[in-house]
Amino acid sequence: MRIAAVGDVHGPQNLATLVRDLERLGPVDLFLLAGDTTDRNDLEGFRAVLEAIRSRVDAPVWIVFGNNEWSQDHAAYVSRFGDGARVRFLQDEAAVLEAPSGRVRVVGSLGALDRPTWWQRKNLPHLATEYGRRIATLDGLLSGDGPTLLLTHYPPTYATMGDEQEAWRPELGCKALEPVIVRRRPALVVHGHIHKGIPYAELGAARGGLDAFLDGVRPVPVHNVAYPVRHGITVLDL
């Protein structure tokens, strides 16, 4: 199965180069958007990105929200741009794609932070509880059978943080999800959000460590598909 993924297009910031990438992409079975498709909650910017993809990609497009798609307008995004299974928003839920090349179960979510940002603590104090609840929800969703792909905006690990400052990492991602991933073992993890990160890392199998692997157990691949990191669309084979 051939899967395309990109995050952090940020509307017009990267739209022109994304269009060039789309024209070179070729056929895929599924196209994933890993959040921050637009910038500062600009619904028209979101529309422009989605229309660019839709006019060049025949495969279903599945989407998770990022922090630039503001939560109070999530319903507006879904009502304007969700037109059935071919454009699908995943909000702490799982969906199954059946394609001629195979079957994959996608668990999709905005994701969680270990520590809400200063702005979130000031304006949305409920988020700390919501993030904790979301970790438990994703743990349950990842328990399903068959090949599973975890798609989030916020990284569910610090392994792809790269040059991001250590002190700020709890407000950029969720190390608390690492043991969940190690235990549930999705076939792939895909995320965005981290602009100064690295494109790829692996999570190990033994005791939640990054480098200690159990004999015969493969590590879980983690792909940071943020456009400022990849400078293109990431293509994954599953």
MDAnalysis code that builds the backbone (N, CA, C; Angstrom):
import MDAnalysis as mda
import numpy as np

u = mda.Universe.empty(714, n_residues=238, atom_resindex=np.repeat(np.arange(238), 3), trajectory=True)
u.add_TopologyAttr("name", ["N", "CA", "C"] * 238)
u.add_TopologyAttr("resid", np.arange(1, 239))
u.add_TopologyAttr("resname", ["MET", "ARG", "ILE", "ALA", "ALA", "VAL", "GLY", "ASP", "VAL", "HIS", "GLY", "PRO", "GLN", "ASN", "LEU", "ALA", "THR", "LEU", "VAL", "ARG", "ASP", "LEU", "GLU", "ARG", "LEU", "GLY", "PRO", "VAL", "ASP", "LEU", "PHE", "LEU", "LEU", "ALA", "GLY", "ASP", "THR", "THR", "ASP", "ARG", "ASN", "ASP", "LEU", "GLU", "GLY", "PHE", "ARG", "ALA", "VAL", "LEU", "GLU", "ALA", "ILE", "ARG", "SER", "ARG", "VAL", "ASP", "ALA", "PRO", "VAL", "TRP", "ILE", "VAL", "PHE", "GLY", "ASN", "ASN", "GLU", "TRP", "SER", "GLN", "ASP", "HIS", "ALA", "ALA", "TYR", "VAL", "SER", "ARG", "PHE", "GLY", "ASP", "GLY", "ALA", "ARG", "VAL", "ARG", "PHE", "LEU", "GLN", "ASP", "GLU", "ALA", "ALA", "VAL", "LEU", "GLU", "ALA", "PRO", "SER", "GLY", "ARG", "VAL", "ARG", "VAL", "VAL", "GLY", "SER", "LEU", "GLY", "ALA", "LEU", "ASP", "ARG", "PRO", "THR", "TRP", "TRP", "GLN", "ARG", "LYS", "ASN", "LEU", "PRO", "HIS", "LEU", "ALA", "THR", "GLU", "TYR", "GLY", "ARG", "ARG", "ILE", "ALA", "THR", "LEU", "ASP", "GLY", "LEU", "LEU", "SER", "GLY", "ASP", "GLY", "PRO", "THR", "LEU", "LEU", "LEU", "THR", "HIS", "TYR", "PRO", "PRO", "THR", "TYR", "ALA", "THR", "MET", "GLY", "ASP", "GLU", "GLN", "GLU", "ALA", "TRP", "ARG", "PRO", "GLU", "LEU", "GLY", "CYS", "LYS", "ALA", "LEU", "GLU", "PRO", "VAL", "ILE", "VAL", "ARG", "ARG", "ARG", "PRO", "ALA", "LEU", "VAL", "VAL", "HIS", "GLY", "HIS", "ILE", "HIS", "LYS", "GLY", "ILE", "PRO", "TYR", "ALA", "GLU", "LEU", "GLY", "ALA", "ALA", "ARG", "GLY", "GLY", "LEU", "ASP", "ALA", "PHE", "LEU", "ASP", "GLY", "VAL", "ARG", "PRO", "VAL", "PRO", "VAL", "HIS", "ASN", "VAL", "ALA", "TYR", "PRO", "VAL", "ARG", "HIS", "GLY", "ILE", "THR", "VAL", "LEU", "ASP", "LEU"])
u.atoms.positions = np.array([
    [0.846, -1.197, 0.000],
    [0.000, 0.000, 0.000],
    [0.880, 1.246, 0.000],
    [0.573, 2.185, -0.878],
    [1.349, 3.421, -1.000],
    [0.557, 4.569, -0.365],
    [1.151, 5.189, 0.660],
    [0.480, 6.235, 1.427],
    [1.298, 7.515, 1.340],
    [0.641, 8.616, 1.004],
    [1.277, 9.931, 0.997],
    [0.866, 10.682, 2.256],
    [1.786, 11.451, 2.828],
    [1.492, 12.187, 4.057],
    [2.241, 13.505, 4.073],
    [1.569, 14.525, 4.586],
    [2.204, 15.835, 4.747],
    [1.507, 16.579, 5.879],
    [2.259, 17.363, 6.608],
    [1.699, 18.201, 7.657],
    [2.278, 19.598, 7.572],
    [1.636, 20.531, 8.254],
    [2.176, 21.877, 8.406],
    [2.396, 22.582, 7.075],
    [1.419, 22.446, 6.198],
    [1.458, 23.208, 4.945],
    [1.239, 24.685, 5.241],
    [0.443, 24.983, 6.260],
    [0.163, 26.359, 6.698],
    [-0.392, 27.210, 5.552],
    [-1.353, 26.642, 4.851],
    [-2.053, 27.403, 3.827],
    [-1.130, 27.931, 2.756],
    [-1.201, 29.232, 2.452],
    [-0.413, 29.779, 1.341],
    [1.096, 29.765, 1.564],
    [1.544, 29.546, 2.806],
    [2.986, 29.555, 3.051],
    [3.722, 28.549, 2.175],
    [3.145, 27.368, 1.999],
    [3.824, 26.310, 1.249],
    [2.986, 25.765, 0.099],
    [1.889, 26.439, -0.230],
    [0.966, 25.893, -1.214],
    [1.598, 25.769, -2.597],
    [2.334, 26.779, -3.039],
    [2.889, 26.745, -4.400],
    [3.851, 25.568, -4.575],
    [4.717, 25.342, -3.596],
    [5.650, 24.215, -3.716],
    [4.924, 22.890, -3.516],
    [3.882, 22.877, -2.678],
    [3.098, 21.654, -2.525],
    [2.455, 21.258, -3.837],
    [1.942, 22.217, -4.585],
    [1.333, 21.915, -5.882],
    [2.343, 21.236, -6.806],
    [3.576, 21.722, -6.832],
    [4.609, 21.081, -7.659],
    [4.873, 19.651, -7.194],
    [4.885, 19.460, -5.875],
    [5.075, 18.113, -5.334],
    [3.925, 17.194, -5.732],
    [2.695, 17.710, -5.673],
    [1.528, 16.904, -6.031],
    [1.579, 16.467, -7.490],
    [2.063, 17.325, -8.349],
    [2.106, 16.994, -9.770],
    [3.135, 15.910, -10.073],
    [4.094, 15.704, -9.161],
    [5.096, 14.642, -9.326],
    [4.749, 13.384, -8.538],
    [3.693, 13.412, -7.758],
    [3.457, 12.372, -6.763],
    [3.155, 11.004, -7.360],
    [2.286, 10.935, -8.342],
    [1.867, 9.642, -8.865],
    [0.759, 9.036, -8.016],
    [0.272, 7.852, -8.406],
    [-0.868, 7.238, -7.713],
    [-0.517, 6.830, -6.276],
    [-1.456, 7.055, -5.363],
    [-1.339, 6.574, -3.984],
    [-2.685, 5.975, -3.586],
    [-2.666, 5.171, -2.534],
    [-3.898, 4.566, -2.030],
    [-4.600, 5.439, -0.998],
    [-3.833, 6.310, -0.340],
    [-4.380, 7.148, 0.725],
    [-3.501, 8.377, 0.873],
    [-4.134, 9.538, 1.093],
    [-3.398, 10.782, 1.322],
    [-3.756, 11.280, 2.719],
    [-2.733, 11.487, 3.553],
    [-2.929, 11.907, 4.937],
    [-2.449, 13.330, 5.148],
    [-3.256, 14.130, 5.838],
    [-2.879, 15.479, 6.244],
    [-2.724, 15.491, 7.766],
    [-1.521, 15.830, 8.232],
    [-1.174, 15.703, 9.649],
    [-1.323, 17.016, 10.420],
    [-2.327, 17.807, 10.073],
    [-2.627, 19.008, 10.839],
    [-1.879, 20.244, 10.383],
    [-2.353, 21.410, 10.854],
    [-1.849, 22.714, 10.412],
    [-1.849, 22.796, 8.891],
    [-2.943, 22.315, 8.314],
    [-3.142, 22.442, 6.880],
    [-3.265, 23.909, 6.497],
    [-3.826, 24.708, 7.400],
    [-3.934, 26.140, 7.194],
    [-3.159, 26.870, 8.282],
    [-3.257, 28.192, 8.304],
    [-2.547, 29.008, 9.283],
    [-3.541, 29.940, 9.965],
    [-3.466, 30.007, 11.290],
    [-4.301, 30.921, 12.073],
    [-5.787, 30.796, 11.748],
    [-6.223, 29.550, 11.602],
    [-7.649, 29.244, 11.445],
    [-8.275, 29.848, 10.187],
    [-7.482, 29.995, 9.149],
    [-7.962, 30.554, 7.885],
    [-8.664, 29.450, 7.088],
    [-9.983, 29.444, 7.095],
    [-10.726, 28.391, 6.406],
    [-10.537, 28.443, 4.898],
    [-10.374, 29.633, 4.346],
    [-10.146, 29.725, 2.906],
    [-8.770, 29.174, 2.533],
    [-7.779, 29.390, 3.387],
    [-6.473, 28.784, 3.159],
    [-6.548, 27.268, 3.198],
    [-7.358, 26.752, 4.118],
    [-7.578, 25.309, 4.198],
    [-8.218, 24.805, 2.905],
    [-9.234, 25.544, 2.436],
    [-9.903, 25.160, 1.193],
    [-8.920, 25.107, 0.025],
    [-8.033, 26.080, -0.060],
    [-7.097, 26.118, -1.177],
    [-6.173, 24.908, -1.181],
    [-5.691, 24.524, -0.002],
    [-4.811, 23.352, 0.086],
    [-5.582, 22.091, -0.291],
    [-6.775, 21.938, 0.271],
    [-7.556, 20.739, 0.006],
    [-7.940, 20.650, -1.469],
    [-8.300, 21.765, -2.082],
    [-8.657, 21.741, -3.504],
    [-7.448, 21.394, -4.372],
    [-6.255, 21.877, -3.973],
    [-5.046, 21.530, -4.725],
    [-4.795, 20.024, -4.683],
    [-5.016, 19.431, -3.517],
    [-4.839, 17.986, -3.383],
    [-5.919, 17.247, -4.147],
    [-7.172, 17.640, -3.934],
    [-8.299, 16.938, -4.537],
    [-8.249, 16.949, -6.065],
    [-7.722, 18.029, -6.640],
    [-7.687, 18.126, -8.101],
    [-6.567, 17.282, -8.705],
    [-5.663, 16.765, -7.875],
    [-4.515, 16.025, -8.385],
    [-4.379, 14.621, -7.804],
    [-5.171, 14.306, -6.794],
    [-5.065, 13.010, -6.117],
    [-6.435, 12.342, -6.130],
    [-6.489, 11.112, -6.638],
    [-7.750, 10.381, -6.693],
    [-8.049, 9.627, -5.405],
    [-7.042, 9.396, -4.583],
    [-7.212, 8.576, -3.386],
    [-8.001, 9.315, -2.308],
    [-8.571, 8.579, -1.345],
    [-9.181, 9.235, -0.192],
    [-8.191, 10.134, 0.533],
    [-8.698, 11.240, 1.067],
    [-7.903, 12.173, 1.855],
    [-8.419, 12.136, 3.291],
    [-7.560, 11.735, 4.226],
    [-7.927, 11.678, 5.637],
    [-7.096, 12.679, 6.406],
    [-7.739, 13.369, 7.338],
    [-7.184, 14.578, 7.932],
    [-7.296, 14.538, 9.450],
    [-6.262, 15.012, 10.141],
    [-6.396, 15.369, 11.553],
    [-6.170, 16.870, 11.688],
    [-6.758, 17.444, 12.714],
    [-6.587, 18.872, 12.963],
    [-5.242, 19.143, 13.628],
    [-4.738, 20.367, 13.389],
    [-3.570, 20.858, 14.098],
    [-3.949, 22.015, 15.002],
    [-2.977, 22.606, 15.639],
    [-3.261, 23.722, 16.539],
    [-3.636, 24.989, 15.781],
    [-3.410, 25.024, 14.459],
    [-3.820, 26.179, 13.666],
    [-5.236, 26.053, 13.112],
    [-5.856, 24.893, 13.308],
    [-7.288, 24.755, 13.055],
    [-7.960, 24.796, 14.426],
    [-8.539, 25.921, 14.774],
    [-8.967, 26.171, 16.148],
    [-10.168, 25.320, 16.509],
    [-10.140, 24.801, 17.732],
    [-11.107, 23.777, 18.132],
    [-12.548, 24.257, 18.044],
    [-12.789, 25.534, 18.303],
    [-14.171, 26.022, 18.264],
    [-14.756, 25.980, 16.856],
    [-13.908, 25.827, 15.845],
    [-14.390, 25.786, 14.462],
    [-14.211, 24.424, 13.810],
    [-13.875, 23.408, 14.578],
    [-13.712, 22.079, 13.977],
    [-14.981, 21.631, 13.256],
    [-16.136, 21.892, 13.858],
    [-17.384, 21.493, 13.204],
    [-17.571, 22.213, 11.872],
    [-17.119, 23.461, 11.793],
    [-17.237, 24.206, 10.537],
    [-16.347, 23.603, 9.451],
    [-15.132, 23.177, 9.825],
    [-14.260, 22.508, 8.851],
    [-14.921, 21.238, 8.323],
    [-15.472, 20.449, 9.231],
    [-16.075, 19.180, 8.823],
    [-17.279, 19.425, 7.917],
    [-18.129, 20.394, 8.271],
    [-19.329, 20.630, 7.479],
    [-18.995, 21.207, 6.106],
    [-17.948, 22.011, 6.006],
    [-17.608, 22.635, 4.726],
    [-16.806, 21.714, 3.815],
    [-15.928, 20.906, 4.411],
    [-14.944, 20.201, 3.589],
    [-15.051, 18.686, 3.639],
    [-15.802, 18.144, 4.569],
    [-15.953, 16.697, 4.639],
    [-17.083, 16.247, 3.741],
    [-16.754, 15.559, 2.664],
    [-17.799, 15.139, 1.713],
    [-17.833, 13.617, 1.623],
    [-17.901, 12.970, 2.765],
    [-17.973, 11.512, 2.775],
    [-16.621, 10.889, 3.023],
    [-16.505, 9.593, 2.726],
    [-15.323, 8.813, 3.089],
    [-14.068, 9.274, 2.360],
    [-14.209, 9.974, 1.234],
    [-13.011, 10.372, 0.478],
    [-12.345, 11.610, 1.066],
    [-13.048, 12.386, 1.837],
    [-12.441, 13.444, 2.652],
    [-12.961, 13.226, 4.068],
    [-12.102, 12.728, 4.923],
    [-12.550, 12.311, 6.247],
    [-11.679, 12.949, 7.322],
    [-12.332, 13.525, 8.313],
    [-11.646, 14.088, 9.469],
    [-11.657, 13.051, 10.591],
    [-10.483, 12.734, 11.097],
    [-10.358, 11.772, 12.191],
    [-10.120, 12.541, 13.486],
    [-11.053, 12.435, 14.403],
    [-11.000, 13.158, 15.671],
    [-11.073, 12.153, 16.812],
    [-9.915, 11.666, 17.218],
    [-9.829, 10.648, 18.265],
    [-10.670, 9.438, 17.880],
    [-10.410, 8.928, 16.696],
    [-11.171, 7.791, 16.197],
    [-10.327, 6.990, 15.217],
    [-10.815, 5.807, 14.896],
    [-10.141, 4.924, 13.948],
    [-11.027, 4.705, 12.730],
    [-10.379, 4.542, 11.589],
    [-11.087, 4.230, 10.349],
    [-10.265, 3.206, 9.580],
    [-10.944, 2.375, 8.809],
    [-10.278, 1.315, 8.055],
    [-10.363, 1.628, 6.569],
    [-9.211, 1.566, 5.902],
    [-9.159, 1.710, 4.453],
    [-8.971, 0.335, 3.835],
    [-9.878, -0.030, 2.954],
    [-9.758, -1.254, 2.155],
    [-9.392, -0.837, 0.739],
    [-8.211, -1.238, 0.299],
    [-7.735, -0.896, -1.037],
    [-7.304, -2.169, -1.743],
    [-7.214, -2.135, -3.086],
    [-6.752, -3.333, -3.794],
    [-5.380, -3.811, -3.322],
    [-4.562, -2.873, -2.824],
    [-3.215, -3.235, -2.388],
    [-3.160, -3.717, -0.943],
    [-4.283, -3.640, -0.229],
    [-4.262, -4.103, 1.150],
    [-5.242, -3.351, 2.032],
    [-5.084, -3.556, 3.321],
    [-5.980, -2.985, 4.322],
    [-5.152, -2.318, 5.400],
    [-5.569, -1.142, 5.838],
    [-4.891, -0.460, 6.936],
    [-5.928, 0.212, 7.828],
    [-5.667, 0.182, 9.097],
    [-6.509, 0.836, 10.086],
    [-5.768, 2.087, 10.542],
    [-6.397, 3.251, 10.403],
    [-5.764, 4.524, 10.746],
    [-6.422, 5.072, 11.999],
    [-5.605, 5.311, 13.020],
    [-6.045, 5.980, 14.242],
    [-5.612, 7.431, 14.130],
    [-6.566, 8.357, 14.171],
    [-6.259, 9.765, 13.941],
    [-6.659, 10.657, 15.090],
    [-5.796, 11.649, 15.378],
    [-6.051, 12.553, 16.501],
    [-5.164, 13.786, 16.385],
    [-5.644, 14.904, 16.934],
    [-4.773, 16.060, 17.136],
    [-3.552, 15.669, 17.950],
    [-3.739, 14.758, 18.908],
    [-2.653, 14.340, 19.780],
    [-2.688, 15.071, 21.108],
    [-1.620, 14.947, 21.866],
    [-1.566, 15.495, 23.219],
    [-0.213, 16.121, 23.484],
    [-0.174, 16.982, 24.495],
    [1.067, 17.563, 24.992],
    [1.274, 17.105, 26.429],
    [2.529, 16.933, 26.807],
    [2.818, 16.604, 28.202],
    [2.510, 17.777, 29.124],
    [2.670, 18.993, 28.609],
    [2.356, 20.197, 29.388],
    [1.706, 21.205, 28.458],
    [0.474, 21.625, 28.736],
    [-0.136, 22.652, 27.879],
    [0.744, 23.892, 27.783],
    [0.685, 24.552, 26.650],
    [1.467, 25.764, 26.464],
    [0.993, 26.859, 27.420],
    [1.808, 27.920, 27.549],
    [1.435, 29.025, 28.433],
    [0.088, 29.592, 28.012],
    [-0.114, 29.788, 26.708],
    [-1.388, 30.336, 26.241],
    [-2.529, 29.382, 26.578],
    [-2.314, 28.107, 26.383],
    [-3.359, 27.138, 26.699],
    [-3.667, 27.120, 28.193],
    [-2.637, 27.195, 29.033],
    [-2.880, 27.191, 30.479],
    [-3.687, 28.404, 30.897],
    [-3.459, 29.535, 30.236],
    [-4.160, 30.766, 30.574],
    [-5.589, 30.780, 30.034],
    [-5.763, 30.309, 28.810],
    [-7.053, 30.465, 28.133],
    [-7.902, 29.193, 28.063],
    [-7.260, 28.039, 28.117],
    [-7.974, 26.762, 27.987],
    [-7.496, 25.805, 29.078],
    [-7.763, 26.123, 30.339],
    [-7.210, 25.321, 31.435],
    [-7.694, 23.880, 31.451],
    [-8.779, 23.584, 30.747],
    [-9.284, 22.211, 30.716],
    [-8.420, 21.286, 29.882],
    [-7.487, 21.836, 29.102],
    [-6.739, 21.004, 28.165],
    [-5.844, 19.984, 28.855],
    [-5.323, 20.300, 30.033],
    [-4.475, 19.320, 30.724],
    [-5.240, 18.028, 30.962],
    [-6.491, 18.161, 31.417],
    [-7.329, 16.981, 31.630],
    [-7.656, 16.309, 30.307],
    [-7.937, 17.122, 29.292],
    [-8.284, 16.560, 27.989],
    [-7.118, 15.787, 27.392],
    [-5.899, 16.306, 27.538],
    [-4.729, 15.600, 27.009],
    [-4.557, 14.252, 27.701],
    [-4.723, 14.225, 29.022],
    [-4.618, 12.964, 29.732],
    [-5.660, 11.959, 29.272],
    [-6.874, 12.425, 29.061],
    [-7.947, 11.565, 28.584],
    [-7.647, 11.074, 27.172],
    [-7.049, 11.919, 26.357],
    [-6.756, 11.527, 24.974],
    [-5.696, 10.428, 24.921],
    [-4.724, 10.476, 25.799],
    [-3.722, 9.416, 25.850],
    [-4.400, 8.077, 26.089],
    [-5.328, 8.043, 27.056],
    [-6.058, 6.807, 27.337],
    [-6.904, 6.385, 26.142],
    [-7.518, 7.343, 25.461],
    [-8.332, 7.032, 24.288],
    [-7.489, 6.413, 23.181],
    [-6.326, 7.002, 22.905],
    [-5.458, 6.472, 21.858],
    [-4.936, 5.090, 22.221],
    [-4.650, 4.873, 23.488],
    [-4.231, 3.549, 23.930],
    [-5.289, 2.514, 23.559],
    [-6.538, 2.828, 23.825],
    [-7.609, 1.907, 23.478],
    [-7.778, 1.725, 21.985],
    [-7.708, 2.806, 21.236],
    [-7.890, 2.723, 19.785],
    [-6.781, 1.912, 19.115],
    [-5.575, 1.997, 19.651],
    [-4.444, 1.288, 19.052],
    [-4.462, -0.205, 19.353],
    [-5.414, -0.654, 20.137],
    [-5.482, -2.075, 20.486],
    [-6.170, -2.908, 19.418],
    [-6.626, -2.293, 18.344],
    [-7.349, -3.023, 17.309],
    [-6.462, -3.978, 16.540],
    [-7.103, -4.846, 15.771],
    [-6.392, -5.876, 15.008],
    [-5.935, -5.339, 13.651],
    [-4.943, -6.018, 13.092],
    [-4.470, -5.715, 11.751],
    [-3.482, -4.574, 11.717],
    [-2.894, -4.326, 10.541],
    [-1.931, -3.230, 10.414],
    [-2.565, -1.896, 10.778],
    [-1.908, -1.159, 11.655],
    [-2.456, 0.104, 12.150],
    [-1.442, 1.216, 11.966],
    [-1.928, 2.372, 11.545],
    [-1.110, 3.579, 11.413],
    [-1.655, 4.616, 12.377],
    [-0.776, 5.205, 13.185],
    [-1.170, 6.284, 14.087],
    [-0.832, 7.614, 13.434],
    [-1.841, 8.460, 13.247],
    [-1.684, 9.783, 12.642],
    [-2.063, 10.836, 13.666],
    [-1.115, 11.699, 14.035],
    [-1.380, 12.802, 14.953],
    [-0.731, 14.071, 14.425],
    [-1.171, 15.200, 14.967],
    [-0.451, 16.440, 14.693],
    [0.708, 16.590, 15.680],
    [0.392, 16.699, 16.959],
    [1.449, 16.760, 17.965],
    [2.222, 15.438, 17.966],
    [3.540, 15.474, 18.044],
    [4.300, 14.226, 18.032],
    [4.065, 13.409, 19.297],
    [3.811, 12.110, 19.162],
    [3.591, 11.255, 20.321],
    [4.904, 10.701, 20.876],
    [5.961, 11.473, 20.788],
    [7.298, 11.073, 21.204],
    [8.182, 12.309, 21.170],
    [9.326, 12.247, 21.869],
    [10.343, 13.288, 21.727],
    [11.430, 12.866, 20.735],
    [11.341, 11.661, 20.199],
    [12.425, 11.097, 19.403],
    [12.695, 11.872, 18.124],
    [11.699, 12.608, 17.611],
    [11.865, 13.366, 16.370],
    [12.022, 14.866, 16.622],
    [12.326, 15.258, 17.855],
    [12.401, 16.679, 18.215],
    [13.602, 17.394, 17.604],
    [14.684, 16.673, 17.327],
    [15.836, 17.305, 16.698],
    [16.411, 18.434, 17.511],
    [16.417, 19.646, 16.955],
    [17.035, 20.807, 17.591],
    [16.099, 21.589, 18.506],
    [14.886, 21.094, 18.718],
    [13.990, 21.802, 19.629],
    [14.568, 21.775, 21.046],
    [14.459, 22.887, 21.759],
    [15.048, 22.996, 23.083],
    [14.430, 21.991, 24.048],
    [15.275, 21.389, 24.871],
    [14.831, 20.375, 25.826],
    [13.741, 20.915, 26.751],
    [13.908, 22.143, 27.213],
    [12.962, 22.701, 28.186],
    [11.567, 22.878, 27.609],
    [11.473, 23.032, 26.283],
    [10.176, 23.283, 25.661],
    [9.525, 22.023, 25.118],
    [10.207, 20.917, 25.168],
    [9.669, 19.703, 24.560],
    [8.328, 19.253, 25.155],
    [8.106, 19.387, 26.474],
    [6.783, 19.006, 26.991],
    [5.630, 19.811, 26.406],
    [5.912, 21.013, 25.872],
    [4.872, 21.824, 25.255],
    [4.821, 21.650, 23.736],
    [5.624, 20.721, 23.232],
    [5.661, 20.458, 21.794],
    [5.186, 19.062, 21.430],
    [5.227, 18.147, 22.388],
    [4.867, 16.769, 22.093],
    [4.521, 15.997, 23.348],
    [4.484, 14.681, 23.213],
    [3.946, 13.856, 24.293],
    [4.804, 12.609, 24.487],
    [5.764, 12.704, 25.371],
    [6.575, 11.534, 25.715],
    [5.740, 10.467, 26.418],
    [4.640, 10.880, 27.069],
    [3.775, 9.924, 27.758],
    [3.135, 8.918, 26.808],
    [3.116, 9.219, 25.514],
    [2.566, 8.272, 24.541],
    [3.600, 7.255, 24.063],
    [4.876, 7.471, 24.358],
    [5.899, 6.523, 23.896],
    [5.646, 5.095, 24.396],
    [5.400, 4.884, 25.697],
    [5.150, 3.499, 26.127],
    [3.880, 2.904, 25.534],
    [2.903, 3.743, 25.218],
    [1.699, 3.250, 24.545],
    [2.066, 2.710, 23.167],
    [2.872, 3.459, 22.436],
    [3.289, 3.027, 21.097],
    [4.113, 1.754, 21.174],
    [5.023, 1.698, 22.133],
    [5.866, 0.516, 22.277],
    [5.021, -0.716, 22.606],
    [4.003, -0.537, 23.421],
    [3.162, -1.665, 23.811],
    [2.194, -2.059, 22.693],
    [1.572, -1.087, 22.041],
    [0.550, -1.385, 21.015],
    [1.143, -1.686, 19.648],
    [2.338, -1.174, 19.375],
    [3.111, -1.483, 18.178],
    [2.371, -1.245, 16.860],
    [1.944, 0.006, 16.583],
    [1.424, 0.299, 15.243],
    [2.508, 0.081, 14.197],
    [2.081, -0.196, 12.990],
    [3.047, -0.421, 11.913],
    [3.805, 0.850, 11.560],
    [3.120, 1.998, 11.669],
    [3.726, 3.294, 11.361],
    [3.152, 4.342, 12.294],
    [3.960, 5.346, 12.613],
    [3.502, 6.544, 13.300],
    [3.838, 7.739, 12.422],
    [2.856, 8.606, 12.207],
    [3.030, 9.789, 11.359],
    [2.548, 11.006, 12.135],
    [3.364, 12.059, 12.173],
    [2.976, 13.286, 12.874],
    [3.557, 14.501, 12.179],
    [3.124, 15.686, 12.611],
    [3.672, 16.946, 12.132],
    [4.128, 17.805, 13.291],
    [3.913, 19.122, 13.172],
    [4.079, 20.118, 14.239],
    [5.519, 20.561, 14.493],
    [6.493, 19.670, 14.381],
    [7.857, 19.980, 14.794],
    [8.660, 20.476, 13.596],
    [8.830, 21.776, 13.506],
    [9.490, 22.379, 12.350],
    [11.010, 22.280, 12.418],
    [11.565, 22.178, 13.611],
    [13.023, 22.067, 13.767],
    [13.451, 20.636, 14.044],
    [12.547, 19.697, 13.822],
    [12.826, 18.311, 14.160],
    [13.569, 17.578, 13.066],
    [13.662, 16.277, 13.260],
    [14.265, 15.387, 12.275],
    [13.141, 14.591, 11.610],
    [13.377, 14.087, 10.397],
    [12.284, 13.453, 9.668],
    [11.917, 12.061, 10.146],
    [12.838, 11.375, 10.833],
    [12.578, 9.965, 11.119],
    [13.279, 9.537, 12.397],
    [12.598, 8.673, 13.142],
    [13.193, 8.040, 14.321],
    [12.497, 6.704, 14.524],
    [13.019, 5.935, 15.470],
    [12.417, 4.650, 15.795],
    [12.222, 4.550, 17.294],
    [11.121, 3.919, 17.676],
    [10.881, 3.630, 19.080],
    [11.110, 2.151, 19.320],
    [11.897, 1.870, 20.357],
    [12.278, 0.488, 20.621],
    [11.208, -0.285, 21.349],
    [11.505, -1.555, 21.576],
    [10.509, -2.458, 22.123],
    [10.717, -2.807, 23.579],
    [11.878, -2.574, 24.126],
    [12.166, -3.051, 25.478],
    [12.052, -1.937, 26.489],
    [11.169, -2.077, 27.446],
    [11.059, -1.185, 28.597],
    [10.902, 0.274, 28.201],
    [10.332, 0.522, 27.039],
    [10.060, 1.882, 26.611],
    [11.284, 2.648, 26.147],
    [12.454, 2.006, 26.078],
    [13.656, 2.711, 25.663],
    [13.685, 2.934, 24.173],
    [14.515, 3.862, 23.735],
    [14.610, 4.161, 22.308],
    [15.577, 3.234, 21.607],
    [16.546, 2.671, 22.329],
    [17.604, 1.900, 21.683],
    [17.667, 0.445, 22.137],
    [16.908, 0.097, 23.154],
    [16.968, -1.274, 23.650],
    [15.860, -2.088, 22.989],
    [16.226, -2.983, 22.084],
    [15.239, -3.725, 21.300],
    [15.202, -5.186, 21.747],
    [14.019, -5.720, 21.843],
    [13.884, -7.139, 22.113],
    [14.298, -7.938, 20.887],
    [14.921, -9.087, 21.131],
    [15.328, -9.944, 20.021],
    [14.119, -10.303, 19.166],
    [14.250, -10.106, 17.859],
    [13.206, -10.497, 16.937],
    [12.038, -9.533, 16.841],
    [12.038, -8.446, 17.585],
    [10.939, -7.479, 17.549],
    [11.437, -6.204, 16.880],
    [10.777, -5.804, 15.816],
    [11.226, -4.631, 15.072],
    [10.794, -3.360, 15.773],
    [11.608, -2.300, 15.706],
    [11.191, -1.010, 16.271],
    [10.044, -0.402, 15.485],
    [9.361, 0.533, 16.111],
    [8.233, 1.211, 15.465],
    [8.757, 2.443, 14.730],
    [8.550, 2.555, 13.422],
    [9.014, 3.732, 12.675],
    [8.124, 4.943, 12.935],
    [8.765, 6.090, 13.157],
    [8.064, 7.344, 13.423],
    [8.502, 8.363, 12.375],
    [7.546, 8.915, 11.646],
    [7.827, 9.869, 10.566],
    [7.273, 11.242, 10.929],
    [8.151, 12.222, 10.974],
    [7.748, 13.619, 11.091],
    [7.564, 14.150, 9.673],
    [6.312, 14.386, 9.279],
    [6.025, 14.779, 7.896],
    [5.756, 16.276, 7.763],
    [6.156, 17.058, 8.769],
    [5.995, 18.511, 8.690],
    [6.706, 19.042, 7.451],
    [6.017, 19.859, 6.679],
    [6.583, 20.357, 5.424],
    [7.888, 21.128, 5.630],
    [8.021, 21.941, 6.687],
    [9.297, 22.636, 6.883],
    [10.478, 21.705, 7.150],
    [10.208, 20.457, 7.523],
    [11.275, 19.469, 7.733],
    [11.530, 18.679, 6.456],
    [10.475, 18.195, 5.835],
    [10.616, 17.318, 4.665],
    [10.786, 18.076, 3.356],
    [10.243, 19.304, 3.303],
    [10.259, 20.090, 2.058],
    [9.649, 19.289, 0.907],
    [8.620, 18.528, 1.241],
    [7.946, 17.741, 0.225],
    [6.948, 16.810, 0.879],
    [6.292, 16.025, 0.038],
    [5.326, 15.043, 0.502],
    [6.073, 13.748, 0.824],
    [5.774, 13.157, 1.951],
    [6.385, 11.886, 2.336],
    [5.563, 10.744, 1.780],
    [6.220, 9.788, 1.144],
    [5.552, 8.601, 0.614],
    [6.007, 7.395, 1.414],
    [5.032, 6.645, 1.946],
    [5.304, 5.505, 2.812],
    [4.722, 4.248, 2.177],
    [5.438, 3.169, 2.258],
    [4.958, 1.870, 1.787],
    [4.623, 1.010, 2.996],
    [3.440, 0.472, 3.001],
    [2.972, -0.348, 4.112],
    [2.565, -1.723, 3.582],
])
